[in-house]
Amino acid sequence: MEGKELRRDNYCFVCGKDNPRGMHLNFTRKDGKVYARFSLPKYYQGYDNVIHGGIISLILDEAMAYLQNLEERFLTGKITVKFHKPLYVGEEVEVKAEIVEERKRFKITRAEMVRLSDGKKLAEAEALMFVLREK
């Protein structure tokens, strides 16, 4: 990804280190893609021992938002999430996000969540991200 990385205010619910109720996930960039590895505790569950689908959607959206930079800020216009398998409390997973199509006013982004123990895809998302150009 070209351009300067976006500076965060550290209070984001997903990645903010200063948010006492946040998830404190770490996202990294490499070769134009965004990655995060983590496991989630029991208080993010929906059904017994299964992480809530809304939490999974939130993380996939955040990973795709991390593809933005200072010159092009993104707003999620539409997101579609497909769930393949449940994510259980405490399971180690990796999320990967990338831009799959670039236009002047929007980007199409994709993200997936994979269980590290067996490489199975648990969920995937595609989003239409509107571009806000900073002046």
C-alpha positions in Angstrom: 0.0 0.0 0.0 1.4 3.3 -1.0 1.1 6.4 1.1 1.6 7.2 4.8 0.0 5.0 7.4 -3.0 6.3 9.2 -2.4 7.6 12.7 -4.8 6.2 15.3 -6.1 8.0 18.4 -5.6 4.8 20.4 -9.3 4.7 21.6 -10.7 2.5 18.8 -12.7 -0.4 20.3 -10.9 -3.0 18.2 -7.3 -1.8 18.1 -7.0 1.1 20.6 -4.5 0.6 23.4 -6.0 3.4 25.5 -9.5 2.0 25.5 -10.0 0.1 28.8 -12.9 -1.9 27.3 -11.3 -2.4 23.9 -10.0 -5.6 22.3 -6.5 -4.3 21.9 -5.8 -6.2 18.6 -2.5 -5.5 16.8 -2.7 -5.1 13.0 0.4 -5.1 10.8 1.0 -4.2 7.2 3.0 -6.2 4.7 3.1 -6.2 0.9 -0.1 -4.1 0.7 -2.1 -6.4 3.0 -3.1 -6.2 6.6 -2.7 -9.0 9.1 -3.7 -9.8 12.8 -3.3 -12.9 14.9 -5.2 -13.3 18.1 -7.6 -15.3 20.3 -10.7 -14.1 22.0 -11.9 -14.6 25.6 -15.3 -15.8 26.8 -16.8 -12.4 27.2 -17.1 -12.1 23.4 -19.2 -15.2 23.1 -22.7 -15.3 21.8 -23.8 -19.0 22.0 -22.0 -21.1 24.6 -18.3 -21.1 23.9 -18.8 -19.6 20.4 -17.6 -16.1 19.6 -20.5 -13.8 18.6 -20.9 -13.2 14.8 -21.1 -9.5 15.3 -17.6 -9.5 16.9 -16.2 -11.4 14.0 -17.8 -8.9 11.6 -16.4 -6.0 13.6 -12.9 -7.5 13.3 -13.1 -8.2 9.6 -14.4 -4.6 9.0 -11.5 -3.2 11.1 -8.9 -5.2 9.2 -10.3 -3.8 5.9 -10.3 -0.3 7.3 -6.6 -0.7 8.1 -5.9 -0.7 4.4 -6.4 3.1 4.3 -3.7 5.7 4.6 -3.5 9.5 5.2 -4.2 10.4 1.6 -7.3 8.2 1.3 -9.5 7.6 4.3 -12.2 4.9 4.1 -15.8 4.7 5.2 -17.5 1.4 5.0 -20.4 1.7 2.6 -21.4 -1.9 2.4 -20.1 -5.1 4.0 -21.1 -8.7 3.3 -19.9 -11.3 5.8 -20.1 -15.1 5.2 -19.6 -17.4 8.1 -18.2 -20.9 7.3 -17.4 -22.4 10.7 -17.8 -21.3 14.3 -14.9 -19.5 16.1 -14.6 -20.9 19.6 -13.4 -19.1 22.7 -9.6 -19.2 22.9 -8.9 -20.4 19.4 -5.9 -18.8 17.7 -6.9 -17.2 14.4 -5.3 -15.0 11.7 -7.2 -12.2 9.8 -5.9 -11.0 6.5 -7.3 -8.1 4.4 -6.5 -6.7 1.0 -7.8 -4.4 -1.7 -9.1 -6.3 -4.7 -10.3 -3.4 -6.8 -9.4 0.3 -6.8 -11.5 3.1 -8.2 -11.2 6.9 -7.7 -14.1 7.1 -5.2 -14.2 3.7 -3.7 -12.3 0.5 -3.1 -13.5 -3.1 -3.0 -11.7 -4.9 -0.1 -11.7 -8.4 1.1 -10.9 -10.1 4.4 -10.8 -13.6 5.8 -10.4 -15.2 9.2 -8.5 -18.5 9.3 -8.0 -20.9 12.3 -4.3 -21.4 12.8 -4.5 -25.0 14.1 -5.9 -26.4 10.8 -6.0 -23.6 8.3 -9.8 -23.7 8.0 -11.5 -20.5 6.8 -14.0 -19.5 9.5 -15.4 -16.3 8.0 -14.8 -13.9 5.1 -16.0 -10.5 4.2 -16.1 -8.1 1.2 -16.7 -4.4 1.6 -17.3 -1.4 -0.5 -15.2 1.3 1.0 -15.9 4.9 0.1 -12.7 7.1 -0.2 -12.5 10.4 1.6 -9.6 12.5 0.4 -8.0 14.6 3.1 -7.4 18.2 2.1 
